Amino acid sequence: MKAIVMTAAGDSDVLSYQENRDKPVNEGVSLKIKAAGVNPIDTKVRAFNMFYPDNQSCILGCDFAGEVLV
């Protein structure tokens, strides 16, 4: 999996491109995302530390288009 990952709060310099990340573990449906959008809420999450409390890395973006693989 390829992703732009946020590892801390701050400017865009806290984002890094990572390849070969583990696929998220989800029960149910698998998706092949072909395009993803980043919205104003994503910049607020990054800038204002609206971030996971246990400091895990975070992949921003909730809007996407793709296909269901099931």
N, CA, C, O and CB atoms as a CASP TS submission, in Angstrom:
PFRMAT TS
TARGET T0000
AUTHOR 0000-0000-0000
METHOD Language model
MODEL 1
PARENT N/A
ATOM      1  N   MET     1       0.841  -1.167   0.000  1.00  0.00           N
ATOM      2  CA  MET     1       0.000   0.000   0.000  1.00  0.00           C
ATOM      3  C   MET     1       0.888   1.232   0.000  1.00  0.00           C
ATOM      4  O   MET     1       1.908   1.258   0.689  1.00  0.00           O
ATOM      5  CB  MET     1      -0.958  -0.004   1.207  1.00  0.00           C
ATOM      6  N   LYS     2       0.520   2.244  -0.754  1.00  0.00           N
ATOM      7  CA  LYS     2       1.224   3.521  -0.790  1.00  0.00           C
ATOM      8  C   LYS     2       0.364   4.555  -0.069  1.00  0.00           C
ATOM      9  O   LYS     2      -0.862   4.531  -0.179  1.00  0.00           O
ATOM     10  CB  LYS     2       1.530   3.966  -2.265  1.00  0.00           C
ATOM     11  N   ALA     3       1.005   5.460   0.668  1.00  0.00           N
ATOM     12  CA  ALA     3       0.226   6.449   1.411  1.00  0.00           C
ATOM     13  C   ALA     3       1.080   7.653   1.774  1.00  0.00           C
ATOM     14  O   ALA     3       2.297   7.547   1.929  1.00  0.00           O
ATOM     15  CB  ALA     3      -0.366   5.824   2.676  1.00  0.00           C
ATOM     16  N   ILE     4       0.422   8.797   1.907  1.00  0.00           N
ATOM     17  CA  ILE     4       1.025   9.978   2.517  1.00  0.00           C
ATOM     18  C   ILE     4       0.639   9.906   3.991  1.00  0.00           C
ATOM     19  O   ILE     4      -0.545   9.905   4.327  1.00  0.00           O
ATOM     20  CB  ILE     4       0.535  11.342   1.826  1.00  0.00           C
ATOM     21  N   VAL     5       1.624   9.846   4.857  1.00  0.00           N
ATOM     22  CA  VAL     5       1.394   9.576   6.270  1.00  0.00           C
ATOM     23  C   VAL     5       1.772  10.784   7.117  1.00  0.00           C
ATOM     24  O   VAL     5       2.813  11.404   6.897  1.00  0.00           O
ATOM     25  CB  VAL     5       2.186   8.344   6.717  1.00  0.00           C
ATOM     26  N   MET     6       0.915  11.116   8.092  1.00  0.00           N
ATOM     27  CA  MET     6       1.196  12.163   9.069  1.00  0.00           C
ATOM     28  C   MET     6       1.690  11.482  10.341  1.00  0.00           C
ATOM     29  O   MET     6       1.017  10.602  10.876  1.00  0.00           O
ATOM     30  CB  MET     6      -0.075  13.054   9.348  1.00  0.00           C
ATOM     31  N   THR     7       2.854  11.883  10.821  1.00  0.00           N
ATOM     32  CA  THR     7       3.423  11.248  12.010  1.00  0.00           C
ATOM     33  C   THR     7       3.393  12.147  13.243  1.00  0.00           C
ATOM     34  O   THR     7       3.712  11.695  14.343  1.00  0.00           O
ATOM     35  CB  THR     7       4.841  10.829  11.731  1.00  0.00           C
ATOM     36  N   ALA     8       3.016  13.414  13.075  1.00  0.00           N
ATOM     37  CA  ALA     8       2.928  14.366  14.175  1.00  0.00           C
ATOM     38  C   ALA     8       2.077  15.544  13.711  1.00  0.00           C
ATOM     39  O   ALA     8       1.740  15.637  12.530  1.00  0.00           O
ATOM     40  CB  ALA     8       4.351  14.839  14.638  1.00  0.00           C
ATOM     41  N   ALA     9       1.735  16.423  14.609  1.00  0.00           N
ATOM     42  CA  ALA     9       1.019  17.632  14.231  1.00  0.00           C
ATOM     43  C   ALA     9       2.013  18.655  13.701  1.00  0.00           C
ATOM     44  O   ALA     9       3.173  18.665  14.113  1.00  0.00           O
ATOM     45  CB  ALA     9       0.223  18.205  15.430  1.00  0.00           C
ATOM     46  N   GLY    10       1.567  19.515  12.788  1.00  0.00           N
ATOM     47  CA  GLY    10       2.441  20.566  12.292  1.00  0.00           C
ATOM     48  C   GLY    10       2.166  20.923  10.845  1.00  0.00           C
ATOM     49  O   GLY    10       1.104  20.608  10.309  1.00  0.00           O
ATOM     50  N   ASP    11       3.133  21.588  10.210  1.00  0.00           N
ATOM     51  CA  ASP    11       3.021  21.983   8.818  1.00  0.00           C
ATOM     52  C   ASP    11       3.133  20.769   7.912  1.00  0.00           C
ATOM     53  O   ASP    11       3.184  19.632   8.381  1.00  0.00           O
ATOM     54  CB  ASP    11       4.089  23.014   8.463  1.00  0.00           C
ATOM     55  N   SER    12       3.172  21.019   6.617  1.00  0.00           N
ATOM     56  CA  SER    12       3.226  19.924   5.654  1.00  0.00           C
ATOM     57  C   SER    12       4.516  19.114   5.751  1.00  0.00           C
ATOM     58  O   SER    12       4.607  18.032   5.170  1.00  0.00           O
ATOM     59  CB  SER    12       3.076  20.468   4.257  1.00  0.00           C
ATOM     60  N   ASP    13       5.508  19.615   6.472  1.00  0.00           N
ATOM     61  CA  ASP    13       6.764  18.861   6.608  1.00  0.00           C
ATOM     62  C   ASP    13       6.614  17.626   7.496  1.00  0.00           C
ATOM     63  O   ASP    13       7.532  16.808   7.557  1.00  0.00           O
ATOM     64  CB  ASP    13       7.850  19.764   7.175  1.00  0.00           C
ATOM     65  N   VAL    14       5.476  17.467   8.189  1.00  0.00           N
ATOM     66  CA  VAL    14       5.256  16.258   8.993  1.00  0.00           C
ATOM     67  C   VAL    14       4.666  15.126   8.156  1.00  0.00           C
ATOM     68  O   VAL    14       4.445  14.026   8.662  1.00  0.00           O
ATOM     69  CB  VAL    14       4.331  16.567  10.172  1.00  0.00           C
ATOM     70  N   LEU    15       4.410  15.397   6.870  1.00  0.00           N
ATOM     71  CA  LEU    15       3.876  14.383   5.975  1.00  0.00           C
ATOM     72  C   LEU    15       5.015  13.680   5.254  1.00  0.00           C
ATOM     73  O   LEU    15       5.998  14.314   4.872  1.00  0.00           O
ATOM     74  CB  LEU    15       2.896  15.006   4.964  1.00  0.00           C
ATOM     75  N   SER    16       4.886  12.371   5.068  1.00  0.00           N
ATOM     76  CA  SER    16       5.899  11.634   4.327  1.00  0.00           C
ATOM     77  C   SER    16       5.236  10.590   3.443  1.00  0.00           C
ATOM     78  O   SER    16       4.235   9.984   3.824  1.00  0.00           O
ATOM     79  CB  SER    16       6.905  10.973   5.285  1.00  0.00           C
ATOM     80  N   TYR    17       5.806  10.385   2.257  1.00  0.00           N
ATOM     81  CA  TYR    17       5.315   9.377   1.334  1.00  0.00           C
ATOM     82  C   TYR    17       5.921   8.043   1.723  1.00  0.00           C
ATOM     83  O   TYR    17       7.138   7.929   1.867  1.00  0.00           O
ATOM     84  CB  TYR    17       5.655   9.741  -0.139  1.00  0.00           C
ATOM     85  N   GLN    18       5.091   7.047   1.891  1.00  0.00           N
ATOM     86  CA  GLN    18       5.589   5.728   2.279  1.00  0.00           C
ATOM     87  C   GLN    18       5.011   4.671   1.354  1.00  0.00           C
ATOM     88  O   GLN    18       3.815   4.674   1.060  1.00  0.00           O
ATOM     89  CB  GLN    18       5.234   5.412   3.750  1.00  0.00           C
ATOM     90  N   GLU    19       5.863   3.775   0.902  1.00  0.00           N
ATOM     91  CA  GLU    19       5.428   2.650   0.084  1.00  0.00           C
ATOM     92  C   GLU    19       5.498   1.380   0.915  1.00  0.00           C
ATOM     93  O   GLU    19       6.199   1.318   1.925  1.00  0.00           O
ATOM     94  CB  GLU    19       6.293   2.521  -1.198  1.00  0.00           C
ATOM     95  N   ASN    20       4.775   0.388   0.482  1.00  0.00           N
ATOM     96  CA  ASN    20       4.788  -0.935   1.103  1.00  0.00           C
ATOM     97  C   ASN    20       4.387  -0.915   2.570  1.00  0.00           C
ATOM     98  O   ASN    20       4.928  -1.673   3.375  1.00  0.00           O
ATOM     99  CB  ASN    20       6.150  -1.541   0.971  1.00  0.00           C
ATOM    100  N   ARG    21       3.451  -0.060   2.914  1.00  0.00           N
ATOM    101  CA  ARG    21       2.890  -0.092   4.263  1.00  0.00           C
ATOM    102  C   ARG    21       1.974  -1.294   4.365  1.00  0.00           C
ATOM    103  O   ARG    21       1.423  -1.748   3.362  1.00  0.00           O
ATOM    104  CB  ARG    21       2.122   1.227   4.598  1.00  0.00           C
ATOM    105  N   ASP    22       1.810  -1.810   5.569  1.00  0.00           N
ATOM    106  CA  ASP    22       0.863  -2.900   5.775  1.00  0.00           C
ATOM    107  C   ASP    22      -0.537  -2.416   5.429  1.00  0.00           C
ATOM    108  O   ASP    22      -0.892  -1.267   5.692  1.00  0.00           O
ATOM    109  CB  ASP    22       0.920  -3.423   7.235  1.00  0.00           C
ATOM    110  N   LYS    23      -1.312  -3.288   4.848  1.00  0.00           N
ATOM    111  CA  LYS    23      -2.698  -2.946   4.557  1.00  0.00           C
ATOM    112  C   LYS    23      -3.458  -2.857   5.875  1.00  0.00           C
ATOM    113  O   LYS    23      -3.214  -3.653   6.783  1.00  0.00           O
ATOM    114  CB  LYS    23      -3.353  -3.993   3.600  1.00  0.00           C
ATOM    115  N   PRO    24      -4.378  -1.898   5.992  1.00  0.00           N
ATOM    116  CA  PRO    24      -5.184  -1.816   7.205  1.00  0.00           C
ATOM    117  C   PRO    24      -5.986  -3.097   7.388  1.00  0.00           C
ATOM    118  O   PRO    24      -6.474  -3.678   6.418  1.00  0.00           O
ATOM    119  CB  PRO    24      -6.123  -0.597   7.155  1.00  0.00           C
ATOM    120  N   VAL    25      -6.117  -3.526   8.617  1.00  0.00           N
ATOM    121  CA  VAL    25      -6.892  -4.731   8.898  1.00  0.00           C
ATOM    122  C   VAL    25      -8.327  -4.298   9.152  1.00  0.00           C
ATOM    123  O   VAL    25      -8.610  -3.548  10.087  1.00  0.00           O
ATOM    124  CB  VAL    25      -6.307  -5.530  10.123  1.00  0.00           C
ATOM    125  N   ASN    26      -9.210  -4.774   8.322  1.00  0.00           N
ATOM    126  CA  ASN    26     -10.625  -4.454   8.436  1.00  0.00           C
ATOM    127  C   ASN    26     -11.418  -5.710   8.182  1.00  0.00           C
ATOM    128  O   ASN    26     -11.085  -6.489   7.289  1.00  0.00           O
ATOM    129  CB  ASN    26     -11.037  -3.331   7.453  1.00  0.00           C
ATOM    130  N   GLU    27     -12.435  -5.910   8.937  1.00  0.00           N
ATOM    131  CA  GLU    27     -13.314  -7.021   8.649  1.00  0.00           C
ATOM    132  C   GLU    27     -14.348  -6.556   7.642  1.00  0.00           C
ATOM    133  O   GLU    27     -14.887  -5.456   7.764  1.00  0.00           O
ATOM    134  CB  GLU    27     -13.984  -7.561   9.937  1.00  0.00           C
ATOM    135  N   GLY    28     -14.622  -7.373   6.665  1.00  0.00           N
ATOM    136  CA  GLY    28     -15.673  -7.020   5.725  1.00  0.00           C
ATOM    137  C   GLY    28     -15.155  -6.783   4.333  1.00  0.00           C
ATOM    138  O   GLY    28     -14.773  -7.728   3.642  1.00  0.00           O
ATOM    139  N   VAL    29     -15.136  -5.541   3.909  1.00  0.00           N
ATOM    140  CA  VAL    29     -14.909  -5.176   2.520  1.00  0.00           C
ATOM    141  C   VAL    29     -13.476  -4.713   2.292  1.00  0.00           C
ATOM    142  O   VAL    29     -12.908  -4.000   3.119  1.00  0.00           O
ATOM    143  CB  VAL    29     -15.881  -4.088   2.098  1.00  0.00           C
ATOM    144  N   SER    30     -12.893  -5.123   1.163  1.00  0.00           N
ATOM    145  CA  SER    30     -11.592  -4.608   0.733  1.00  0.00           C
ATOM    146  C   SER    30     -11.821  -3.659  -0.436  1.00  0.00           C
ATOM    147  O   SER    30     -12.663  -3.916  -1.297  1.00  0.00           O
ATOM    148  CB  SER    30     -10.615  -5.773   0.333  1.00  0.00           C
ATOM    149  N   LEU    31     -11.067  -2.559  -0.463  1.00  0.00           N
ATOM    150  CA  LEU    31     -11.214  -1.556  -1.509  1.00  0.00           C
ATOM    151  C   LEU    31      -9.890  -1.334  -2.220  1.00  0.00           C
ATOM    152  O   LEU    31      -8.825  -1.415  -1.609  1.00  0.00           O
ATOM    153  CB  LEU    31     -11.733  -0.239  -0.926  1.00  0.00           C
ATOM    154  N   LYS    32      -9.964  -1.056  -3.500  1.00  0.00           N
ATOM    155  CA  LYS    32      -8.793  -0.606  -4.257  1.00  0.00           C
ATOM    156  C   LYS    32      -9.048   0.859  -4.585  1.00  0.00           C
ATOM    157  O   LYS    32      -9.833   1.180  -5.478  1.00  0.00           O
ATOM    158  CB  LYS    32      -8.550  -1.479  -5.577  1.00  0.00           C
ATOM    159  N   ILE    33      -8.378   1.739  -3.856  1.00  0.00           N
ATOM    160  CA  ILE    33      -8.605   3.178  -4.007  1.00  0.00           C
ATOM    161  C   ILE    33      -7.781   3.682  -5.178  1.00  0.00           C
ATOM    162  O   ILE    33      -6.576   3.440  -5.249  1.00  0.00           O
ATOM    163  CB  ILE    33      -8.242   3.950  -2.702  1.00  0.00           C
ATOM    164  N   LYS    34      -8.433   4.384  -6.095  1.00  0.00           N
ATOM    165  CA  LYS    34      -7.756   4.910  -7.276  1.00  0.00           C
ATOM    166  C   LYS    34      -7.505   6.404  -7.178  1.00  0.00           C
ATOM    167  O   LYS    34      -6.595   6.917  -7.829  1.00  0.00           O
ATOM    168  CB  LYS    34      -8.564   4.612  -8.512  1.00  0.00           C
ATOM    169  N   ALA    35      -8.293   7.115  -6.378  1.00  0.00           N
ATOM    170  CA  ALA    35      -8.107   8.552  -6.178  1.00  0.00           C
ATOM    171  C   ALA    35      -8.624   8.917  -4.795  1.00  0.00           C
ATOM    172  O   ALA    35      -9.634   8.375  -4.346  1.00  0.00           O
ATOM    173  CB  ALA    35      -8.837   9.382  -7.286  1.00  0.00           C
ATOM    174  N   ALA    36      -7.944   9.827  -4.123  1.00  0.00           N
ATOM    175  CA  ALA    36      -8.364  10.277  -2.799  1.00  0.00           C
ATOM    176  C   ALA    36      -8.290  11.794  -2.725  1.00  0.00           C
ATOM    177  O   ALA    36      -7.417  12.414  -3.333  1.00  0.00           O
ATOM    178  CB  ALA    36      -7.492   9.637  -1.697  1.00  0.00           C
ATOM    179  N   GLY    37      -9.200  12.379  -1.984  1.00  0.00           N
ATOM    180  CA  GLY    37      -9.214  13.818  -1.815  1.00  0.00           C
ATOM    181  C   GLY    37      -8.848  14.211  -0.395  1.00  0.00           C
ATOM    182  O   GLY    37      -9.116  13.474   0.554  1.00  0.00           O
ATOM    183  N   VAL    38      -8.239  15.366  -0.261  1.00  0.00           N
ATOM    184  CA  VAL    38      -7.923  15.920   1.052  1.00  0.00           C
ATOM    185  C   VAL    38      -8.747  17.192   1.195  1.00  0.00           C
ATOM    186  O   VAL    38      -8.731  18.055   0.317  1.00  0.00           O
ATOM    187  CB  VAL    38      -6.372  16.205   1.220  1.00  0.00           C
ATOM    188  N   ASN    39      -9.462  17.300   2.300  1.00  0.00           N
ATOM    189  CA  ASN    39     -10.390  18.397   2.532  1.00  0.00           C
ATOM    190  C   ASN    39      -9.899  19.307   3.658  1.00  0.00           C
ATOM    191  O   ASN    39      -8.915  18.988   4.325  1.00  0.00           O
ATOM    192  CB  ASN    39     -11.780  17.853   2.861  1.00  0.00           C
ATOM    193  N   PRO    40     -10.579  20.440   3.874  1.00  0.00           N
ATOM    194  CA  PRO    40     -10.163  21.344   4.949  1.00  0.00           C
ATOM    195  C   PRO    40     -10.051  20.671   6.319  1.00  0.00           C
ATOM    196  O   PRO    40      -9.184  21.041   7.110  1.00  0.00           O
ATOM    197  CB  PRO    40     -11.131  22.484   5.041  1.00  0.00           C
ATOM    198  N   ILE    41     -10.903  19.698   6.613  1.00  0.00           N
ATOM    199  CA  ILE    41     -10.801  19.028   7.920  1.00  0.00           C
ATOM    200  C   ILE    41      -9.460  18.313   8.054  1.00  0.00           C
ATOM    201  O   ILE    41      -8.918  18.231   9.156  1.00  0.00           O
ATOM    202  CB  ILE    41     -11.960  18.022   8.110  1.00  0.00           C
ATOM    203  N   ASP    42      -8.916  17.793   6.954  1.00  0.00           N
ATOM    204  CA  ASP    42      -7.623  17.110   7.016  1.00  0.00           C
ATOM    205  C   ASP    42      -6.498  18.083   7.388  1.00  0.00           C
ATOM    206  O   ASP    42      -5.596  17.721   8.144  1.00  0.00           O
ATOM    207  CB  ASP    42      -7.315  16.436   5.669  1.00  0.00           C
ATOM    208  N   THR    43      -6.543  19.295   6.872  1.00  0.00           N
ATOM    209  CA  THR    43      -5.520  20.278   7.233  1.00  0.00           C
ATOM    210  C   THR    43      -5.675  20.713   8.687  1.00  0.00           C
ATOM    211  O   THR    43      -4.681  21.002   9.353  1.00  0.00           O
ATOM    212  CB  THR    43      -5.595  21.500   6.304  1.00  0.00           C
ATOM    213  N   LYS    44      -6.905  20.762   9.185  1.00  0.00           N
ATOM    214  CA  LYS    44      -7.123  21.111  10.595  1.00  0.00           C
ATOM    215  C   LYS    44      -6.626  19.998  11.512  1.00  0.00           C
ATOM    216  O   LYS    44      -6.033  20.272  12.555  1.00  0.00           O
ATOM    217  CB  LYS    44      -8.616  21.387  10.860  1.00  0.00           C
ATOM    218  N   VAL    45      -6.862  18.748  11.132  1.00  0.00           N
ATOM    219  CA  VAL    45      -6.359  17.621  11.914  1.00  0.00           C
ATOM    220  C   VAL    45      -4.844  17.706  12.010  1.00  0.00           C
ATOM    221  O   VAL    45      -4.273  17.501  13.081  1.00  0.00           O
ATOM    222  CB  VAL    45      -6.790  16.272  11.287  1.00  0.00           C
ATOM    223  N   ARG    46      -4.192  18.007  10.893  1.00  0.00           N
ATOM    224  CA  ARG    46      -2.729  18.070  10.864  1.00  0.00           C
ATOM    225  C   ARG    46      -2.207  19.277  11.641  1.00  0.00           C
ATOM    226  O   ARG    46      -1.254  19.145  12.409  1.00  0.00           O
ATOM    227  CB  ARG    46      -2.228  18.124   9.418  1.00  0.00           C
ATOM    228  N   ALA    47      -2.808  20.442  11.458  1.00  0.00           N
ATOM    229  CA  ALA    47      -2.285  21.670  12.046  1.00  0.00           C
ATOM    230  C   ALA    47      -2.578  21.819  13.535  1.00  0.00           C
ATOM    231  O   ALA    47      -1.747  22.340  14.278  1.00  0.00           O
ATOM    232  CB  ALA    47      -2.843  22.843  11.321  1.00  0.00           C
ATOM    233  N   PHE    48      -3.742  21.370  13.977  1.00  0.00           N
ATOM    234  CA  PHE    48      -4.177  21.638  15.343  1.00  0.00           C
ATOM    235  C   PHE    48      -4.118  20.437  16.261  1.00  0.00           C
ATOM    236  O   PHE    48      -4.765  20.425  17.309  1.00  0.00           O
ATOM    237  CB  PHE    48      -5.557  22.161  15.328  1.00  0.00           C
ATOM    238  N   ASN    49      -3.356  19.432  15.889  1.00  0.00           N
ATOM    239  CA  ASN    49      -3.140  18.265  16.736  1.00  0.00           C
ATOM    240  C   ASN    49      -4.440  17.546  17.085  1.00  0.00           C
ATOM    241  O   ASN    49      -4.577  16.994  18.177  1.00  0.00           O
ATOM    242  CB  ASN    49      -2.432  18.678  18.003  1.00  0.00           C
ATOM    243  N   MET    50      -5.385  17.554  16.162  1.00  0.00           N
ATOM    244  CA  MET    50      -6.590  16.739  16.316  1.00  0.00           C
ATOM    245  C   MET    50      -6.201  15.356  15.800  1.00  0.00           C
ATOM    246  O   MET    50      -6.600  14.957  14.706  1.00  0.00           O
ATOM    247  CB  MET    50      -7.854  17.352  15.526  1.00  0.00           C
ATOM    248  N   PHE    51      -5.437  14.646  16.578  1.00  0.00           N
ATOM    249  CA  PHE    51      -4.662  13.502  16.129  1.00  0.00           C
ATOM    250  C   PHE    51      -4.907  12.346  17.084  1.00  0.00           C
ATOM    251  O   PHE    51      -5.377  12.558  18.202  1.00  0.00           O
ATOM    252  CB  PHE    51      -3.149  13.846  16.043  1.00  0.00           C
ATOM    253  N   TYR    52      -4.605  11.164  16.675  1.00  0.00           N
ATOM    254  CA  TYR    52      -4.766  10.005  17.540  1.00  0.00           C
ATOM    255  C   TYR    52      -3.985  10.208  18.839  1.00  0.00           C
ATOM    256  O   TYR    52      -2.812  10.580  18.803  1.00  0.00           O
ATOM    257  CB  TYR    52      -4.300   8.722  16.820  1.00  0.00           C
ATOM    258  N   PRO    53      -4.618   9.970  19.973  1.00  0.00           N
ATOM    259  CA  PRO    53      -3.957  10.232  21.252  1.00  0.00           C
ATOM    260  C   PRO    53      -2.759   9.329  21.530  1.00  0.00           C
ATOM    261  O   PRO    53      -1.888   9.689  22.322  1.00  0.00           O
ATOM    262  CB  PRO    53      -4.945  10.082  22.360  1.00  0.00           C
ATOM    263  N   ASP    54      -2.702   8.173  20.896  1.00  0.00           N
ATOM    264  CA  ASP    54      -1.572   7.280  21.160  1.00  0.00           C
ATOM    265  C   ASP    54      -0.430   7.488  20.173  1.00  0.00           C
ATOM    266  O   ASP    54       0.478   6.660  20.100  1.00  0.00           O
ATOM    267  CB  ASP    54      -2.029   5.835  21.111  1.00  0.00           C
ATOM    268  N   ASN    55      -0.460   8.588  19.408  1.00  0.00           N
ATOM    269  CA  ASN    55       0.615   9.002  18.505  1.00  0.00           C
ATOM    270  C   ASN    55       0.940   7.987  17.413  1.00  0.00           C
ATOM    271  O   ASN    55       2.085   7.897  16.969  1.00  0.00           O
ATOM    272  CB  ASN    55       1.849   9.273  19.297  1.00  0.00           C
ATOM    273  N   GLN    56      -0.051   7.233  16.983  1.00  0.00           N
ATOM    274  CA  GLN    56       0.158   6.373  15.829  1.00  0.00           C
ATOM    275  C   GLN    56       0.196   7.239  14.581  1.00  0.00           C
ATOM    276  O   GLN    56      -0.303   8.365  14.585  1.00  0.00           O
ATOM    277  CB  GLN    56      -0.952   5.289  15.724  1.00  0.00           C
ATOM    278  N   SER    57       0.785   6.719  13.517  1.00  0.00           N
ATOM    279  CA  SER    57       0.760   7.469  12.273  1.00  0.00           C
ATOM    280  C   SER    57      -0.674   7.520  11.748  1.00  0.00           C
ATOM    281  O   SER    57      -1.495   6.663  12.074  1.00  0.00           O
ATOM    282  CB  SER    57       1.714   6.835  11.223  1.00  0.00           C
ATOM    283  N   CYS    58      -0.961   8.519  10.945  1.00  0.00           N
ATOM    284  CA  CYS    58      -2.312   8.766  10.474  1.00  0.00           C
ATOM    285  C   CYS    58      -2.272   9.007   8.974  1.00  0.00           C
ATOM    286  O   CYS    58      -1.409   9.735   8.483  1.00  0.00           O
ATOM    287  CB  CYS    58      -2.951   9.968  11.213  1.00  0.00           C
ATOM    288  N   ILE    59      -3.192   8.408   8.251  1.00  0.00           N
ATOM    289  CA  ILE    59      -3.343   8.665   6.825  1.00  0.00           C
ATOM    290  C   ILE    59      -4.561   9.559   6.674  1.00  0.00           C
ATOM    291  O   ILE    59      -5.680   9.164   7.002  1.00  0.00           O
ATOM    292  CB  ILE    59      -3.492   7.328   5.993  1.00  0.00           C
ATOM    293  N   LEU    60      -4.332  10.775   6.173  1.00  0.00           N
ATOM    294  CA  LEU    60      -5.412  11.748   6.023  1.00  0.00           C
ATOM    295  C   LEU    60      -6.229  11.438   4.780  1.00  0.00           C
ATOM    296  O   LEU    60      -5.764  10.733   3.884  1.00  0.00           O
ATOM    297  CB  LEU    60      -4.852  13.179   5.953  1.00  0.00           C
ATOM    298  N   GLY    61      -7.434  11.960   4.728  1.00  0.00           N
ATOM    299  CA  GLY    61      -8.294  11.812   3.571  1.00  0.00           C
ATOM    300  C   GLY    61      -9.417  10.829   3.821  1.00  0.00           C
ATOM    301  O   GLY    61      -9.178   9.678   4.186  1.00  0.00           O
ATOM    302  N   CYS    62     -10.627  11.278   3.627  1.00  0.00           N
ATOM    303  CA  CYS    62     -11.787  10.407   3.849  1.00  0.00           C
ATOM    304  C   CYS    62     -12.603  10.208   2.587  1.00  0.00           C
ATOM    305  O   CYS    62     -13.418   9.289   2.522  1.00  0.00           O
ATOM    306  CB  CYS    62     -12.672  10.978   4.938  1.00  0.00           C
ATOM    307  N   ASP    63     -12.402  11.050   1.583  1.00  0.00           N
ATOM    308  CA  ASP    63     -13.150  10.930   0.338  1.00  0.00           C
ATOM    309  C   ASP    63     -12.289  10.205  -0.679  1.00  0.00           C
ATOM    310  O   ASP    63     -11.129  10.562  -0.887  1.00  0.00           O
ATOM    311  CB  ASP    63     -13.587  12.321  -0.196  1.00  0.00           C
ATOM    312  N   PHE    64     -12.850   9.198  -1.306  1.00  0.00           N
ATOM    313  CA  PHE    64     -12.068   8.443  -2.279  1.00  0.00           C
ATOM    314  C   PHE    64     -12.965   7.822  -3.332  1.00  0.00           C
ATOM    315  O   PHE    64     -14.180   7.732  -3.156  1.00  0.00           O
ATOM    316  CB  PHE    64     -11.250   7.360  -1.586  1.00  0.00           C
ATOM    317  N   ALA    65     -12.354   7.396  -4.428  1.00  0.00           N
ATOM    318  CA  ALA    65     -13.040   6.678  -5.493  1.00  0.00           C
ATOM    319  C   ALA    65     -12.229   5.450  -5.831  1.00  0.00           C
ATOM    320  O   ALA    65     -10.999   5.486  -5.798  1.00  0.00           O
ATOM    321  CB  ALA    65     -13.248   7.571  -6.744  1.00  0.00           C
ATOM    322  N   GLY    66     -12.897   4.373  -6.153  1.00  0.00           N
ATOM    323  CA  GLY    66     -12.190   3.150  -6.485  1.00  0.00           C
ATOM    324  C   GLY    66     -13.153   2.025  -6.734  1.00  0.00           C
ATOM    325  O   GLY    66     -14.279   2.242  -7.182  1.00  0.00           O
ATOM    326  N   GLU    67     -12.707   0.810  -6.439  1.00  0.00           N
ATOM    327  CA  GLU    67     -13.556  -0.351  -6.661  1.00  0.00           C
ATOM    328  C   GLU    67     -13.567  -1.265  -5.434  1.00  0.00           C
ATOM    329  O   GLU    67     -12.600  -1.328  -4.674  1.00  0.00           O
ATOM    330  CB  GLU    67     -13.085  -1.125  -7.894  1.00  0.00           C
ATOM    331  N   VAL    68     -14.659  -1.954  -5.269  1.00  0.00           N
ATOM    332  CA  VAL    68     -14.819  -2.896  -4.165  1.00  0.00           C
ATOM    333  C   VAL    68     -14.254  -4.246  -4.614  1.00  0.00           C
ATOM    334  O   VAL    68     -14.629  -4.747  -5.673  1.00  0.00           O
ATOM    335  CB  VAL    68     -16.328  -3.024  -3.732  1.00  0.00           C
ATOM    336  N   LEU    69     -13.354  -4.842  -3.818  1.00  0.00           N
ATOM    337  CA  LEU    69     -12.725  -6.105  -4.171  1.00  0.00           C
ATOM    338  C   LEU    69     -13.378  -7.303  -3.485  1.00  0.00           C
ATOM    339  O   LEU    69     -13.248  -8.421  -3.983  1.00  0.00           O
ATOM    340  CB  LEU    69     -11.264  -6.058  -3.823  1.00  0.00           C
ATOM    341  N   VAL    70     -14.057  -7.121  -2.390  1.00  0.00           N
ATOM    342  CA  VAL    70     -14.693  -8.131  -1.538  1.00  0.00           C
ATOM    343  C   VAL    70     -13.855  -9.368  -1.362  1.00  0.00           C
ATOM    344  O   VAL    70     -14.267 -10.300  -0.670  1.00  0.00           O
ATOM    345  CB  VAL    70     -16.018  -8.516  -2.101  1.00  0.00           C
TER
END
